[in-house]
Structures are given as C-alpha cells and as structure tokens.
Amino acid sequence: HCIDYVIIHELCHLLYPHHDKKFYHLLGRILPDWEKRKERLEKVVI
C-alpha cells in the first residue's frame, strides 16, 4: 500500500508540481485513503 501511495503521489506531480489544493484534490480522487497510507509510510521510514 505504501508503494502505491508513493507512485501515485509522484504521478500527481506531473500535473501539479506543488502541494497545493489542486494537487491534494487529485490525489484524493485517485487514492481516497492517501492520508492513512501516508501515516503508515511515515511509521516505517526511519
């Protein structure tokens, strides 16, 4: 699940280079549980 989040996050940057409202809107449409996945990733990354 974490790798899916990372890949989709980076693909969203192809359309929106900054972490702005449009970026997060797109990320949320593609991956509705992105916040949960991000939290999980942050727990495993040292």
mmJSON file of the N, C-alpha and C atoms, coordinates in Angstrom:
{"data_MODEL":{"atom_site":{
"group_PDB":["ATOM","ATOM","ATOM","ATOM","ATOM","ATOM","ATOM","ATOM","ATOM","ATOM","ATOM","ATOM","ATOM","ATOM","ATOM","ATOM","ATOM","ATOM","ATOM","ATOM","ATOM","ATOM","ATOM","ATOM","ATOM","ATOM","ATOM","ATOM","ATOM","ATOM","ATOM","ATOM","ATOM","ATOM","ATOM","ATOM","ATOM","ATOM","ATOM","ATOM","ATOM","ATOM","ATOM","ATOM","ATOM","ATOM","ATOM","ATOM","ATOM","ATOM","ATOM","ATOM","ATOM","ATOM","ATOM","ATOM","ATOM","ATOM","ATOM","ATOM","ATOM","ATOM","ATOM","ATOM","ATOM","ATOM","ATOM","ATOM","ATOM","ATOM","ATOM","ATOM","ATOM","ATOM","ATOM","ATOM","ATOM","ATOM","ATOM","ATOM","ATOM","ATOM","ATOM","ATOM","ATOM","ATOM","ATOM","ATOM","ATOM","ATOM","ATOM","ATOM","ATOM","ATOM","ATOM","ATOM","ATOM","ATOM","ATOM","ATOM","ATOM","ATOM","ATOM","ATOM","ATOM","ATOM","ATOM","ATOM","ATOM","ATOM","ATOM","ATOM","ATOM","ATOM","ATOM","ATOM","ATOM","ATOM","ATOM","ATOM","ATOM","ATOM","ATOM","ATOM","ATOM","ATOM","ATOM","ATOM","ATOM","ATOM","ATOM","ATOM","ATOM","ATOM","ATOM","ATOM","ATOM","ATOM"],
"id":[1,2,3,4,5,6,7,8,9,10,11,12,13,14,15,16,17,18,19,20,21,22,23,24,25,26,27,28,29,30,31,32,33,34,35,36,37,38,39,40,41,42,43,44,45,46,47,48,49,50,51,52,53,54,55,56,57,58,59,60,61,62,63,64,65,66,67,68,69,70,71,72,73,74,75,76,77,78,79,80,81,82,83,84,85,86,87,88,89,90,91,92,93,94,95,96,97,98,99,100,101,102,103,104,105,106,107,108,109,110,111,112,113,114,115,116,117,118,119,120,121,122,123,124,125,126,127,128,129,130,131,132,133,134,135,136,137,138],
"type_symbol":["N","C","C","N","C","C","N","C","C","N","C","C","N","C","C","N","C","C","N","C","C","N","C","C","N","C","C","N","C","C","N","C","C","N","C","C","N","C","C","N","C","C","N","C","C","N","C","C","N","C","C","N","C","C","N","C","C","N","C","C","N","C","C","N","C","C","N","C","C","N","C","C","N","C","C","N","C","C","N","C","C","N","C","C","N","C","C","N","C","C","N","C","C","N","C","C","N","C","C","N","C","C","N","C","C","N","C","C","N","C","C","N","C","C","N","C","C","N","C","C","N","C","C","N","C","C","N","C","C","N","C","C","N","C","C","N","C","C"],
"label_atom_id":["N","CA","C","N","CA","C","N","CA","C","N","CA","C","N","CA","C","N","CA","C","N","CA","C","N","CA","C","N","CA","C","N","CA","C","N","CA","C","N","CA","C","N","CA","C","N","CA","C","N","CA","C","N","CA","C","N","CA","C","N","CA","C","N","CA","C","N","CA","C","N","CA","C","N","CA","C","N","CA","C","N","CA","C","N","CA","C","N","CA","C","N","CA","C","N","CA","C","N","CA","C","N","CA","C","N","CA","C","N","CA","C","N","CA","C","N","CA","C","N","CA","C","N","CA","C","N","CA","C","N","CA","C","N","CA","C","N","CA","C","N","CA","C","N","CA","C","N","CA","C","N","CA","C","N","CA","C","N","CA","C"],
"label_alt_id":[null,null,null,null,null,null,null,null,null,null,null,null,null,null,null,null,null,null,null,null,null,null,null,null,null,null,null,null,null,null,null,null,null,null,null,null,null,null,null,null,null,null,null,null,null,null,null,null,null,null,null,null,null,null,null,null,null,null,null,null,null,null,null,null,null,null,null,null,null,null,null,null,null,null,null,null,null,null,null,null,null,null,null,null,null,null,null,null,null,null,null,null,null,null,null,null,null,null,null,null,null,null,null,null,null,null,null,null,null,null,null,null,null,null,null,null,null,null,null,null,null,null,null,null,null,null,null,null,null,null,null,null,null,null,null,null,null,null],
"label_comp_id":["HIS","HIS","HIS","CYS","CYS","CYS","ILE","ILE","ILE","ASP","ASP","ASP","TYR","TYR","TYR","VAL","VAL","VAL","ILE","ILE","ILE","ILE","ILE","ILE","HIS","HIS","HIS","GLU","GLU","GLU","LEU","LEU","LEU","CYS","CYS","CYS","HIS","HIS","HIS","LEU","LEU","LEU","LEU","LEU","LEU","TYR","TYR","TYR","PRO","PRO","PRO","HIS","HIS","HIS","HIS","HIS","HIS","ASP","ASP","ASP","LYS","LYS","LYS","LYS","LYS","LYS","PHE","PHE","PHE","TYR","TYR","TYR","HIS","HIS","HIS","LEU","LEU","LEU","LEU","LEU","LEU","GLY","GLY","GLY","ARG","ARG","ARG","ILE","ILE","ILE","LEU","LEU","LEU","PRO","PRO","PRO","ASP","ASP","ASP","TRP","TRP","TRP","GLU","GLU","GLU","LYS","LYS","LYS","ARG","ARG","ARG","LYS","LYS","LYS","GLU","GLU","GLU","ARG","ARG","ARG","LEU","LEU","LEU","GLU","GLU","GLU","LYS","LYS","LYS","VAL","VAL","VAL","VAL","VAL","VAL","ILE","ILE","ILE"],
"label_asym_id":["A","A","A","A","A","A","A","A","A","A","A","A","A","A","A","A","A","A","A","A","A","A","A","A","A","A","A","A","A","A","A","A","A","A","A","A","A","A","A","A","A","A","A","A","A","A","A","A","A","A","A","A","A","A","A","A","A","A","A","A","A","A","A","A","A","A","A","A","A","A","A","A","A","A","A","A","A","A","A","A","A","A","A","A","A","A","A","A","A","A","A","A","A","A","A","A","A","A","A","A","A","A","A","A","A","A","A","A","A","A","A","A","A","A","A","A","A","A","A","A","A","A","A","A","A","A","A","A","A","A","A","A","A","A","A","A","A","A"],
"label_entity_id":["1","1","1","1","1","1","1","1","1","1","1","1","1","1","1","1","1","1","1","1","1","1","1","1","1","1","1","1","1","1","1","1","1","1","1","1","1","1","1","1","1","1","1","1","1","1","1","1","1","1","1","1","1","1","1","1","1","1","1","1","1","1","1","1","1","1","1","1","1","1","1","1","1","1","1","1","1","1","1","1","1","1","1","1","1","1","1","1","1","1","1","1","1","1","1","1","1","1","1","1","1","1","1","1","1","1","1","1","1","1","1","1","1","1","1","1","1","1","1","1","1","1","1","1","1","1","1","1","1","1","1","1","1","1","1","1","1","1"],
"label_seq_id":[1,1,1,2,2,2,3,3,3,4,4,4,5,5,5,6,6,6,7,7,7,8,8,8,9,9,9,10,10,10,11,11,11,12,12,12,13,13,13,14,14,14,15,15,15,16,16,16,17,17,17,18,18,18,19,19,19,20,20,20,21,21,21,22,22,22,23,23,23,24,24,24,25,25,25,26,26,26,27,27,27,28,28,28,29,29,29,30,30,30,31,31,31,32,32,32,33,33,33,34,34,34,35,35,35,36,36,36,37,37,37,38,38,38,39,39,39,40,40,40,41,41,41,42,42,42,43,43,43,44,44,44,45,45,45,46,46,46],
"pdbx_PDB_ins_code":[null,null,null,null,null,null,null,null,null,null,null,null,null,null,null,null,null,null,null,null,null,null,null,null,null,null,null,null,null,null,null,null,null,null,null,null,null,null,null,null,null,null,null,null,null,null,null,null,null,null,null,null,null,null,null,null,null,null,null,null,null,null,null,null,null,null,null,null,null,null,null,null,null,null,null,null,null,null,null,null,null,null,null,null,null,null,null,null,null,null,null,null,null,null,null,null,null,null,null,null,null,null,null,null,null,null,null,null,null,null,null,null,null,null,null,null,null,null,null,null,null,null,null,null,null,null,null,null,null,null,null,null,null,null,null,null,null,null],
"Cartn_x":[0.823,0.0,0.859,1.975,2.84,3.42,3.849,4.451,3.418,2.177,1.11,0.963,0.986,0.873,2.021,3.24,4.415,4.336,3.991,3.92,2.826,1.643,0.533,0.834,1.434,1.834,2.749,3.752,4.697,4.039,3.135,2.424,1.55,0.961,0.163,1.022,2.3,3.211,3.438,3.155,3.267,2.266,1.122,0.107,0.211,0.524,0.598,1.918,2.904,4.239,4.327,3.368,3.41,2.301,2.496,1.484,0.411,-0.39,-1.453,-2.814,-3.857,-5.215,-5.55,-5.158,-5.447,-4.722,-3.482,-2.703,-3.413,-3.792,-4.423,-5.817,-6.495,-7.804,-7.644,-6.673,-6.41,-5.973,-5.057,-4.581,-5.753,-6.643,-7.809,-8.796,-8.917,-9.814,-9.264,-7.956,-7.33,-7.156,-6.787,-6.457,-7.144,-8.432,-9.2,-8.599,-7.859,-7.274,-5.791,-5.401,-3.991,-3.429,-4.223,-3.715,-3.335,-4.158,-3.87,-2.589,-2.451,-1.255,-0.007,-0.146,0.994,1.431,0.466,0.775,1.525,1.053,1.692,3.131,3.318,4.652,5.581,5.076,5.897,6.304,5.504,5.833,6.932,7.016,8.022,9.326,9.29,10.503,11.255,12.53,13.349,14.145],
"Cartn_y":[-1.202,0.0,1.254,1.209,2.385,2.722,1.703,1.968,2.54,2.094,2.66,4.147,4.504,5.911,6.726,6.238,6.969,7.166,6.116,6.203,7.167,7.037,7.917,9.357,9.55,10.888,11.534,10.799,11.332,11.546,10.681,10.875,12.132,12.416,13.641,14.883,14.782,15.912,16.215,15.281,15.565,16.637,16.674,17.693,18.9,18.662,19.733,19.615,20.44,20.298,20.653,21.403,21.824,21.146,21.103,20.513,21.561,21.844,22.821,22.116,22.912,22.365,21.449,21.851,21.045,19.705,19.732,18.501,17.519,17.988,17.092,16.655,17.505,17.113,15.933,16.038,14.953,13.69,13.83,12.681,11.993,12.78,12.235,11.539,12.024,11.375,10.026,9.954,8.711,7.727,8.251,7.406,7.991,7.687,8.302,8.122,7.045,6.813,7.198,8.185,8.564,8.996,9.649,10.108,8.922,7.895,6.687,6.024,5.956,5.351,6.17,7.488,8.36,8.149,8.076,7.821,6.508,5.492,4.173,4.235,4.925,5.077,5.813,6.859,7.637,6.822,5.844,4.987,3.986,3.553,2.549,3.156,4.403,5.064,5.648,5.338,5.827,7.031],
"Cartn_z":[0.0,0.0,0.0,0.7,0.764,-0.599,-1.327,-2.636,-3.602,-3.494,-4.328,-4.046,-2.772,-2.386,-2.978,-2.851,-3.343,-4.857,-5.577,-7.04,-7.478,-6.897,-7.277,-6.886,-5.728,-5.285,-6.332,-6.761,-7.745,-9.104,-9.501,-10.765,-10.724,-9.584,-9.439,-9.649,-9.303,-9.505,-10.983,-11.855,-13.284,-13.711,-13.045,-13.341,-12.43,-11.179,-10.185,-9.428,-9.781,-9.193,-7.706,-7.203,-5.801,-4.995,-3.697,-2.809,-2.507,-3.502,-3.316,-3.303,-3.237,-3.134,-4.315,-5.509,-6.702,-6.645,-6.167,-6.041,-5.116,-3.923,-2.956,-3.389,-4.142,-4.667,-5.637,-6.533,-7.481,-6.752,-5.813,-5.046,-4.34,-3.757,-3.066,-3.99,-5.203,-6.172,-6.602,-6.749,-7.198,-6.05,-4.892,-3.743,-2.498,-2.315,-1.232,0.167,0.376,1.706,1.768,0.957,0.888,2.24,3.068,4.372,5.263,5.248,6.027,5.518,4.209,3.616,3.94,3.916,4.235,5.685,6.581,8.001,8.162,7.485,7.569,7.05,5.954,5.381,6.343,6.964,7.893,9.113,9.481,10.624,10.301,9.042,8.687,8.187,7.756,7.272,8.457,8.496,9.617,9.173],
"occupancy":[1.0,1.0,1.0,1.0,1.0,1.0,1.0,1.0,1.0,1.0,1.0,1.0,1.0,1.0,1.0,1.0,1.0,1.0,1.0,1.0,1.0,1.0,1.0,1.0,1.0,1.0,1.0,1.0,1.0,1.0,1.0,1.0,1.0,1.0,1.0,1.0,1.0,1.0,1.0,1.0,1.0,1.0,1.0,1.0,1.0,1.0,1.0,1.0,1.0,1.0,1.0,1.0,1.0,1.0,1.0,1.0,1.0,1.0,1.0,1.0,1.0,1.0,1.0,1.0,1.0,1.0,1.0,1.0,1.0,1.0,1.0,1.0,1.0,1.0,1.0,1.0,1.0,1.0,1.0,1.0,1.0,1.0,1.0,1.0,1.0,1.0,1.0,1.0,1.0,1.0,1.0,1.0,1.0,1.0,1.0,1.0,1.0,1.0,1.0,1.0,1.0,1.0,1.0,1.0,1.0,1.0,1.0,1.0,1.0,1.0,1.0,1.0,1.0,1.0,1.0,1.0,1.0,1.0,1.0,1.0,1.0,1.0,1.0,1.0,1.0,1.0,1.0,1.0,1.0,1.0,1.0,1.0,1.0,1.0,1.0,1.0,1.0,1.0],
"B_iso_or_equiv":[0.0,0.0,0.0,0.0,0.0,0.0,0.0,0.0,0.0,0.0,0.0,0.0,0.0,0.0,0.0,0.0,0.0,0.0,0.0,0.0,0.0,0.0,0.0,0.0,0.0,0.0,0.0,0.0,0.0,0.0,0.0,0.0,0.0,0.0,0.0,0.0,0.0,0.0,0.0,0.0,0.0,0.0,0.0,0.0,0.0,0.0,0.0,0.0,0.0,0.0,0.0,0.0,0.0,0.0,0.0,0.0,0.0,0.0,0.0,0.0,0.0,0.0,0.0,0.0,0.0,0.0,0.0,0.0,0.0,0.0,0.0,0.0,0.0,0.0,0.0,0.0,0.0,0.0,0.0,0.0,0.0,0.0,0.0,0.0,0.0,0.0,0.0,0.0,0.0,0.0,0.0,0.0,0.0,0.0,0.0,0.0,0.0,0.0,0.0,0.0,0.0,0.0,0.0,0.0,0.0,0.0,0.0,0.0,0.0,0.0,0.0,0.0,0.0,0.0,0.0,0.0,0.0,0.0,0.0,0.0,0.0,0.0,0.0,0.0,0.0,0.0,0.0,0.0,0.0,0.0,0.0,0.0,0.0,0.0,0.0,0.0,0.0,0.0],
"pdbx_formal_charge":[null,null,null,null,null,null,null,null,null,null,null,null,null,null,null,null,null,null,null,null,null,null,null,null,null,null,null,null,null,null,null,null,null,null,null,null,null,null,null,null,null,null,null,null,null,null,null,null,null,null,null,null,null,null,null,null,null,null,null,null,null,null,null,null,null,null,null,null,null,null,null,null,null,null,null,null,null,null,null,null,null,null,null,null,null,null,null,null,null,null,null,null,null,null,null,null,null,null,null,null,null,null,null,null,null,null,null,null,null,null,null,null,null,null,null,null,null,null,null,null,null,null,null,null,null,null,null,null,null,null,null,null,null,null,null,null,null,null],
"auth_seq_id":[1,1,1,2,2,2,3,3,3,4,4,4,5,5,5,6,6,6,7,7,7,8,8,8,9,9,9,10,10,10,11,11,11,12,12,12,13,13,13,14,14,14,15,15,15,16,16,16,17,17,17,18,18,18,19,19,19,20,20,20,21,21,21,22,22,22,23,23,23,24,24,24,25,25,25,26,26,26,27,27,27,28,28,28,29,29,29,30,30,30,31,31,31,32,32,32,33,33,33,34,34,34,35,35,35,36,36,36,37,37,37,38,38,38,39,39,39,40,40,40,41,41,41,42,42,42,43,43,43,44,44,44,45,45,45,46,46,46],
"auth_comp_id":["HIS","HIS","HIS","CYS","CYS","CYS","ILE","ILE","ILE","ASP","ASP","ASP","TYR","TYR","TYR","VAL","VAL","VAL","ILE","ILE","ILE","ILE","ILE","ILE","HIS","HIS","HIS","GLU","GLU","GLU","LEU","LEU","LEU","CYS","CYS","CYS","HIS","HIS","HIS","LEU","LEU","LEU","LEU","LEU","LEU","TYR","TYR","TYR","PRO","PRO","PRO","HIS","HIS","HIS","HIS","HIS","HIS","ASP","ASP","ASP","LYS","LYS","LYS","LYS","LYS","LYS","PHE","PHE","PHE","TYR","TYR","TYR","HIS","HIS","HIS","LEU","LEU","LEU","LEU","LEU","LEU","GLY","GLY","GLY","ARG","ARG","ARG","ILE","ILE","ILE","LEU","LEU","LEU","PRO","PRO","PRO","ASP","ASP","ASP","TRP","TRP","TRP","GLU","GLU","GLU","LYS","LYS","LYS","ARG","ARG","ARG","LYS","LYS","LYS","GLU","GLU","GLU","ARG","ARG","ARG","LEU","LEU","LEU","GLU","GLU","GLU","LYS","LYS","LYS","VAL","VAL","VAL","VAL","VAL","VAL","ILE","ILE","ILE"],
"auth_asym_id":["A","A","A","A","A","A","A","A","A","A","A","A","A","A","A","A","A","A","A","A","A","A","A","A","A","A","A","A","A","A","A","A","A","A","A","A","A","A","A","A","A","A","A","A","A","A","A","A","A","A","A","A","A","A","A","A","A","A","A","A","A","A","A","A","A","A","A","A","A","A","A","A","A","A","A","A","A","A","A","A","A","A","A","A","A","A","A","A","A","A","A","A","A","A","A","A","A","A","A","A","A","A","A","A","A","A","A","A","A","A","A","A","A","A","A","A","A","A","A","A","A","A","A","A","A","A","A","A","A","A","A","A","A","A","A","A","A","A"],
"auth_atom_id":["N","CA","C","N","CA","C","N","CA","C","N","CA","C","N","CA","C","N","CA","C","N","CA","C","N","CA","C","N","CA","C","N","CA","C","N","CA","C","N","CA","C","N","CA","C","N","CA","C","N","CA","C","N","CA","C","N","CA","C","N","CA","C","N","CA","C","N","CA","C","N","CA","C","N","CA","C","N","CA","C","N","CA","C","N","CA","C","N","CA","C","N","CA","C","N","CA","C","N","CA","C","N","CA","C","N","CA","C","N","CA","C","N","CA","C","N","CA","C","N","CA","C","N","CA","C","N","CA","C","N","CA","C","N","CA","C","N","CA","C","N","CA","C","N","CA","C","N","CA","C","N","CA","C","N","CA","C","N","CA","C"],
"pdbx_PDB_model_num":[1,1,1,1,1,1,1,1,1,1,1,1,1,1,1,1,1,1,1,1,1,1,1,1,1,1,1,1,1,1,1,1,1,1,1,1,1,1,1,1,1,1,1,1,1,1,1,1,1,1,1,1,1,1,1,1,1,1,1,1,1,1,1,1,1,1,1,1,1,1,1,1,1,1,1,1,1,1,1,1,1,1,1,1,1,1,1,1,1,1,1,1,1,1,1,1,1,1,1,1,1,1,1,1,1,1,1,1,1,1,1,1,1,1,1,1,1,1,1,1,1,1,1,1,1,1,1,1,1,1,1,1,1,1,1,1,1,1]
}}}
